[in-house]
């Protein structure tokens, strides 16, 4: 195992051990750190490379951990933690409120789309030769509709005007104005 990997492993375990002394300090009043080799399981020692350190290196590491993470120096009151959490929550709420307001402004400034609950007329764009199966109908108003059910119709007239309306079941129908033929459709764009 390379030195860098050992160092990364040790750093990971140190981060895990940071919380252990503070938990012990809260329950016992004082934290007792017995050394990293006593806090870790043998498989963790092998995984992090602790078992490969000399006695001097191990003692230096333990001393550094004791000095760096002394729970008496790092004790943070519950009130401070709650205040920090409240500040974070307030900042999150503030940012969400800004995003919601921006979305509302965008919605208000967007042009109103015509209501799709009312019948309307349009013309099919491109060459229209009828329908067969799942035919797609791009309209001149920018909407795109698709045939809902199977069925065939061959259109030979030059008039491509259609009327879209809801049938008695509330489903959309498209009627070719020049021939009176209709087909169930649904909007896809």
Buried (B, 14 or more C-beta within 10 A) or exposed (E): EEEEEBEEBBEEBBEEBBEBBBEBBEEEEEBEBEBBBEBBEEEBBBBBBBBEBEEEEBEEBBEEBEEEBBBEEEEEEEEEEEEEEEEEEEEEEEEEEEEEEEEEEEEEEEEEEEEEEEEBEBEBBEEBEBBEEEBEBBBEEEBEBBBBEEBEBEBEEEEBBBBBEEEEEEEBBBBBBBEEBBBBBEEEE
